[in-house]
């Protein structure tokens, strides 16, 4: 990759990162919600995905281990380990490691966050 392509890629990443930050700006998130987003990012990295989708948010919530979302899933009679394995099976493993410090949110995540 030449320097020009690298610069274009970096600029696109910065613009997308700014768009995600502005989407979350002004919204009140609890520390646990922010922790779930962090865990979702870890799950996206673990699965080698170059995006953060609702499947990653679900895995992040499950990884938290407790809270309203986990309690709802348990009250529905779901086995959290089985849910996690099914999500991983459906979403699959990506092809390469994410080398960027930033990965974009999918439109569905943006919709969930914005309550649209």
C-alpha positions as CSV (number, residue, x, y, z in Angstrom):
1,X,0.0,0.0,0.0
2,X,1.4,3.3,-1.0
3,X,1.4,6.5,1.2
4,X,-1.6,8.0,-0.7
5,X,-3.8,5.0,-0.2
6,X,-2.8,4.8,3.5
7,X,-3.6,8.6,3.9
8,X,-7.0,8.1,2.2
9,X,-7.8,5.1,4.5
10,X,-6.7,7.0,7.6
11,X,-8.9,10.0,6.6
12,X,-11.9,7.8,6.0
13,X,-11.3,6.2,9.4
14,X,-11.2,9.6,11.2
15,X,-14.4,10.8,9.5
16,X,-16.2,7.6,10.5
17,X,-14.9,7.8,14.0
18,X,-16.1,11.4,14.2
19,X,-19.5,10.3,13.0
20,X,-19.8,7.6,15.7
21,X,-18.6,10.0,18.4
22,X,-21.2,12.6,17.3
23,X,-23.9,9.9,17.4
24,X,-23.1,9.2,21.0
25,X,-22.5,12.8,22.0
26,X,-25.2,14.3,24.1
27,X,-26.7,11.0,25.1
28,X,-26.6,9.9,28.7
29,X,-25.2,6.4,29.0
30,X,-24.7,4.7,32.3
31,X,-21.3,3.4,33.1
32,X,-22.6,-0.1,32.5
33,X,-23.8,0.8,29.1
34,X,-20.4,2.2,28.2
35,X,-18.8,-0.9,29.6
36,X,-21.1,-3.0,27.3
37,X,-20.0,-1.0,24.3
38,X,-16.3,-1.6,25.3
39,X,-17.0,-5.3,25.7
40,X,-18.8,-5.3,22.3
41,X,-15.7,-3.8,20.7
42,X,-13.6,-6.6,22.3
43,X,-16.0,-9.2,20.9
44,X,-15.8,-7.6,17.4
45,X,-12.0,-7.8,17.6
46,X,-12.1,-11.4,18.9
47,X,-14.3,-12.4,16.0
48,X,-12.0,-10.4,13.6
49,X,-14.9,-8.2,12.4
50,X,-14.2,-4.8,11.0
51,X,-17.5,-3.4,12.2
52,X,-19.5,-3.3,15.5
53,X,-23.0,-4.7,15.1
54,X,-25.9,-5.5,17.3
55,X,-24.6,-9.1,17.6
56,X,-21.5,-7.7,19.2
57,X,-23.6,-5.6,21.6
58,X,-25.5,-8.7,22.6
59,X,-22.3,-10.5,23.2
60,X,-21.0,-7.6,25.2
61,X,-24.2,-7.6,27.4
62,X,-23.9,-11.3,28.0
63,X,-20.2,-10.8,28.9
64,X,-21.3,-8.3,31.6
65,X,-22.9,-11.2,33.3
66,X,-25.6,-9.3,35.1
67,X,-28.0,-6.4,34.7
68,X,-31.4,-5.8,33.2
69,X,-30.6,-7.3,29.7
70,X,-29.1,-10.4,31.1
71,X,-32.0,-10.8,33.6
72,X,-34.5,-10.5,30.8
73,X,-32.7,-13.2,28.7
74,X,-32.6,-15.5,31.7
75,X,-36.2,-14.9,32.5
76,X,-37.1,-15.9,29.0
77,X,-35.5,-19.2,29.8
78,X,-32.5,-18.7,27.6
79,X,-29.1,-20.3,28.3
80,X,-26.7,-17.4,27.9
81,X,-23.8,-19.7,26.8
82,X,-26.1,-21.2,24.1
83,X,-27.1,-17.7,22.9
84,X,-23.4,-16.7,22.8
85,X,-22.4,-19.8,20.8
86,X,-25.4,-19.3,18.4
87,X,-24.4,-15.7,17.8
88,X,-20.8,-16.7,17.1
89,X,-21.9,-19.4,14.7
90,X,-24.2,-17.1,12.8
91,X,-21.8,-14.2,12.5
92,X,-18.7,-16.3,11.8
93,X,-15.1,-15.4,12.1
94,X,-13.6,-12.6,10.0
95,X,-10.7,-13.0,7.7
96,X,-8.1,-10.7,9.2
97,X,-7.1,-8.9,12.4
98,X,-8.5,-5.3,12.7
99,X,-5.4,-3.1,12.6
100,X,-7.4,0.1,13.1
101,X,-8.1,1.6,16.5
102,X,-11.5,2.4,15.2
103,X,-14.3,0.3,13.7
104,X,-17.6,1.7,12.5
105,X,-21.0,1.0,14.0
106,X,-23.5,-0.6,11.7
107,X,-26.7,1.3,10.8
108,X,-28.7,-1.0,13.0
109,X,-26.5,-0.2,16.1
110,X,-27.0,3.5,15.3
111,X,-30.8,2.9,15.1
112,X,-30.8,1.1,18.5
113,X,-28.7,3.8,20.1
114,X,-30.9,6.6,18.7
115,X,-34.1,4.7,19.6
116,X,-35.5,5.2,16.0
